[in-house]
């Protein structure tokens, strides 16, 4: 290896997300010299060096992945089909599902290869993005730290916004149910949001994914109940399929893809789940955790979107549960159960911002008061999300804007870029098909970014205008 210091690229603290609470095996920092490293006689196997105190089984990983992808997004699929039509929506869901599965596979595959190259047991998503540049072309190696920082802050911003949406969804759902069941109560959405504070603080003190498996399992069972109830009303007196549009105007298609990709994308929790697996080799491949989980996800999304649109047509709302009749107790229970599902999912989503925070904490010279610091940070994060959700009960419009920006970049753009950069000197396939494929993915990312941003901004302007007009009318009267 050359002694020239300019060829040395050092990435500080490339710590694994496999154990976010400080496993002994992850206390040392990683110094990446360059991609021209002299190999040891015995090839390094990162999977043999993973020291995980509470590893997750393959089934547990599938449950976690399903919970990460099956959230409020699936309830918006009928509205997405409204912007595409039945035929275009079905085909588009399959294509979007394949695209999301492929980008996740690219991230995990690249990260696993980088673990061999960097001789590190595991890498988080942001770390893998930075390492792809550090081990990529020499002219880009110095960008590793910058890229990692950009991805880190993007992840934190995105999932902090998602946590706020969860609280607004929980508060709104409880209000809708209790306003019908107890009309004399009449609590505000802000009050219901505030009531979630203590329970969320308690559940977010769980720091190992293994201990969240029961919560994911329960959430998956409950969401199946919601699906069952919703499907009952969807298939009751189902109108003829011919009454709905098969293919809508092409100008509406970006709205469809924006909704589907935002709903399906679970890129933030992918690496933490893979890093804590007892047998990480089973994440990819067929049948692997990724393929099994995504087949289930895509199938449910397609069924919900197709028949939900057939039932409610252009009257379908952003969440199909809002179309369920209020005079049925079972319909009201679906809203309540979905709120509980979001509550149980909150701790899993909290893992994503905590990944970056824990890596920053690992840089401390001493680990004293570590437990107190963990409790304080987690409590502060939950309190902040509850406060923001309570202060802005119409936060969904703002969060949809942030989600459209960050999920299109985190889930599509960044995976395509790091795959291209890492493989630039290692071969891009026959006729450079990898490069052309990734350019196509980048184009799709920009379409989702622009269309999602446009829709969110227009909705925010309309919401502001209607609210301003209402206030003015009240003042005049």
N, C-alpha and C positions, 0 to 999 in steps of 0.2 A: 504494500500500500504506500502511496506517495506521501512524503512528509510535508508536502506543501499545505500550509494551513488553509489556504483559500479553497482547497478542494474538500475540506472537512465541513460537514454540515451537522450541527449538533441540535438535537431536539430535546429540550428539557422535559423531564418528568413525563415520559410517555407511559403513563400508568394504566393498567388494565381496569376496565369497569366490571370485571368479573366479580370482585368483592368491593363494594363501595364503602365498606366500613373499615378498611385497612387490614387486609390479610398480610401475613409476614412475607409472603413471596413477592409482594408488590411494593416494597418500601424503597427499593433502589431505583435510581433514575436511569434512563436509557440514553446512551450517547451514540448517535448514528454518525459514523464517520463518512461513509459514502457508499454507493452501491457496489463499488469495486473492493469488496471485503474478502479477504482470504478465508476460505471455508475451513472449518475444523475437520479433522479426520473423520469424526462421527457426526453426521448431519444432525442439526438441531431440530428437535420435534417440539413445537410449542405446546401441543396438547399434553405431553408428558410432564410439562413443568407448571401446569395450572394447579395452583393450590387454592382450592375453593372449599371453604368450611361447610357450606350448605349447598351442594350442587343440585341443580334442577333436573328432573328426569325428562325423557323425551315427551311423555304425555303432558307433564307440567309445562314444558316449553310450548307445546301446541295450544294448551289452554291459555297461556299468557298471550300468545300471538293472536288467537281468536279474539280475546278480550280487547286487545289493542286496536284491532281492525273493525270489530263489531260494536260501534257506538251509536251516537245520535245520527251519524252519517247515513246509515242504512234506512232510517226513517224518512230521509229526504229523497230517496231513490224514485218514488213515484213522481215527485216534482221534477226530478231530473228527466224522467221519461217524457214529461209534458213538453220539454224543450227539444226532444229528439224524435218522438214517435215510437211506436211499438217495435217496428223492424229495426230502425236505426238505433234505437236504444238497446235492444238485445245485442246486436252486433258490437255496438260501441262499448257496452259493459264488458263483453268478453275481451275486446282489444285493450281497454283500459286496465282490466284485471291482469292480462298478460304483461302489459307494460310495467305495472307496479311490481309484479312478481319478478320480472327480469331485472329491474333496477335494484331491488333488494338483493337478489342473487349476485349482482355485480359487486355491490358493496361488501357483502359477506365474503365472497370469493377473493376479492382483492385484499381485504383485511387479513384473511387467513394466509395468503401468500406473503404478505408483508410481515406477518408474525415470524415466518421462517427466515425472511431476509434480515429483519431487525433483531432476531433472537429474543423475542418478547412473547410471553405466554398468551396474551390477548391484547386487543386494542379496541377502544371505543370508536364511535363513528367519526367524531372530529379528529381524533388521533390518526385514524386510518386515512382521512383526507389529507392531513398534513404529511404523513409518511409517504403517501403516493407521490407527492411532489419531491420530498427529500430523496426518494429512491428512483425518481424519474430522470428526465434529461438533465444534464449538468447545469444548463442555463436556468433551470427552474428549481433547483435544489434549495436555494436560499429562501424560496417562497413558502417552504413547509410550515414554519411557525405562523406566518401571516394567515395562511389558509386555515390552519387549525383554529386560530382565534376567531376568524370570521364565522366559521361553522359553529363554534362553541356559542357565540352570542346569538346566532340565528336560532339555534336549538333552544336556548333558554327563553328567548323572546317568544318563539312559537308555542312552546308548551306551557309557558306561564299564561299566555292568552287562552290556550285550551282549558287550563284549570279554571280560569275565570268563567268561561262558557259553561263548564260543567256546573258551577255553582248557580249561575243564572238559570240553567235548565232545571236544576233541582228545585230552586226556589219557585220558579214559574209553575212547575208541575204540581208541587204541593199546594200552591195557591188555587190552581184550577180545581183540584180535587176537593179541598176543604171549603172553598167558596160554595160548592154544590152541596156537600155533606153537612156543613155547619155555616149556613148563611149569616148567622148572627156574629160569627167570629170576625170576618172581614179584616184579616191582617194583610199588610202590604207585602209585595214581593221582597222588599228590602228586609222585612222582619223575618221572612222564611229563610233568606240567604244568611242572615245573622245567626239563626238557630243551628245552622250547619257547622259553625265554627268549632265548638268543642269536640263533637264526634270526629270531624276531619283531622283535627290536631292529634287526636289519639291514634287513629288508624295510620297516620303518616309517620308515626314513630317506628313503624316496622321497617327495618333496613335491609332485610334479606329477601330476595325474590321467592325463595323456597317457602317462606312463611306467608307469602301472598298467594300461593297456589290455591289454598282453600277459598280465599275471597274471589279469585278468578273463576274457580269452579262454580261457586255459588252464583256469581254474576252471570256466567254463561247459562246456568239453569234458569235463572230468572228472566234473562233476555229471551230465552226460548219460550217462556210463558207469555211474554209480551208479543212475540212473533205469533204464537198460537192464537191469542186473543185477537190480534190485529188481522190475521189471516181469516179468522172466523167471520169478521165483519166485511172483509174484502170479498170473500166468496159468497156472501149472502146476497141473493138476488143480483148476481153478477150480470151487468149489461152485455150485449153482444160485442164481440171484439171489433166488428166492422164499424161500430159507432165511433171509434177512436181513430186518430190519425196514425198512419203507418210510418210516414216520414215527414217531418216538419221542414220548415225553411232552413237552409244551410246556415243562415245568419244566427240561428239559435243553437247550433251544435256546440260552439265553444262554451256556452252556459252549461250544457250537459256534461262535457268532459271536465270542466272546472269542478262541478259538484261531485262527480264520481271519483276523480283522482284525489280530491280533498278528503272525501269520505273514506276511501280505501287505504290511503297511505298511512303506514305505521312505522316509517323509517326510524323514528327516534328511539323506539324500544327494541329494535332488531338486535343491535350489538349487545346491549345488556343481557338480553335473553340468550343469545348464542354464547356469550362469554361465561355464563353461569351454568351451562349445560354440563351434565355429567359426561356425555359423549357428544362433543361438538361436531363430529364428523356426520352425525345424523341430521344436522340442520339442513344441509343441501342434499341434492341427489333425489332419486325416485325409488320408493316413496320417502321423502324427508319431511321435516317439520314444516319448512316453507311451502312445499307443494301441497301437502295434505291440508294445511290451514287455509291456503289461498283458494283451493278448489271449493272448500266449504264456503268461504267468504264470497267468492264470485257467484256461486250458485244462489246463495241467499239474496244477494244484491239484485240479481237478474229477476228472480221470482217476485220479490217485493216490488221492484220497480215496474215490472210488466203488469201484474194484476192489480197493483194499487192504482195505476193510471187507468186501467180498464174500468175499475169501479167508480172512481171519483172524477175522472176526466180533467178538464181544465180548472175544476174547482178544488183540486188537491192542494193542500197547504204544505208549507216548508217541512213540517213533521207530520206524518200521516196519522199519528195518534190524535192530532188536533181535529181530524175529520171524524173521529169516532163519536157516536151519539152520547150526549151528556146524561140522558135519562136511563142509561144502562149502568148498573153498578160494576159489571165486569169490564166495561169500557173505561170507567174511571179508575178501576184497579190497575189497568194497563199503564196509565200515566204514572200512578204511584210506584208501581214496580220498576218502571224505567228510571224513575228518579233514584230509586235504591241502587239500581245497576250503575248509574253514574257515580253514586257515592262510593261504591265498592271499587270502581275503576280509578278513582281519584289518586289513590296511593301509587298505583302502577304508573300513571302519567307523571307523578311527582318524581319518579326515578330519573327522568330525563334531565331536568335542570339540576338535580342533585348530583348528577354525574360530573358536571363541570365544577360545581362547588366543592365536591369531595377531592377532586384533583388539585384544586387550589389549596385546600386544607392540608393535603399531603406534603406540601412544600414547607410547612411550618417546621422549625428546627426541633420543637418539642411537641409531644402528643399529649401533654397534660391538659386537663379539662376538656378533652376531646368529646366525651359523652355530653357534657353540658353544652358545648358549642353546637353539637349536632341537634340537640333538642331545641335550642334557641333558634337556630336557622330554620329548621322545619316548621316550628311554631310561627315564626315571623313570615315565612312564605305563605302559609295557609291563611294567616290573618290578613296579609296584603291582598290575596286573591278574593277573600270574602269582602273586604272593604271596597275594592274596586267594583266587584259585582253588585254590591248593595248601592254604591254611589251611582252606577250607570246600569240600570235594569234593562236598557235596550242595547246592551253591550254586544249582542250577536252581530250587529252590522259592522261594528268596529273590528271584532274578532274575525269575521269572515274576510275582511280586507287583509288583516295580518296573515290569516291562514292561506289565502290565495297567493300572497307574496311568498311566504316562507315554505309552504308545503310544495309548491311547484319548483322551488329552487332546491330545497333539501331532498325531496323525493325523486326528482327527475334530473335537474340540471347538474347538481354536484356529483351524483353517481356517474353520469355520462362523462363528466370532465375528469374525475379521478381515474376512471377506467382507461380513458384515452391517454392521459399523462403517464400512468404507470406502465402501460403497454407500448408506449411510443418507441422505445429502444428494444423492446422485447418481441416485437412483431404484431402487426395489426390484422393478420389474417390475409387470405387470398384476396387480391384486388383491394386491399385495405377495407374489407367489409366492416370491420369493427369501427373504424373511423366514420364511415358513412352512416352506420347504424346509430352511433352516438350523436352525430350531427342531427339526425332525424329526431332523436329523443330531446335534444336541446331545443329544436324548433317547436315541438309539442309543449315543452316547458314554457316557452315564451308565450305561446297561444293561451295556455292556462293562466299564466301570470297576467297578461293584458286583459283577457276576458273577465277573469275573476275580479280584478281590480276595478274594471269598468262597472260591472254589475254592482259591486259593493258601494262604490262612490255614488252611483246613480240612486241606489236605494237609500243611502245616507242623506242625500240632498232632498229626496222626496219625503223622507221621514221628518227631516228638519222643517221643511216647508209646511207640511201638514200640521205639525206641532205648533209652528208659529201662527198659522192661520187660526187654529183652534183657540190659542191664547188670545189672539186679537178679537175674535168673535165674543169670547167670554167677557173681555174688557168693555166692548161696545154695548153689550146687553146689560 
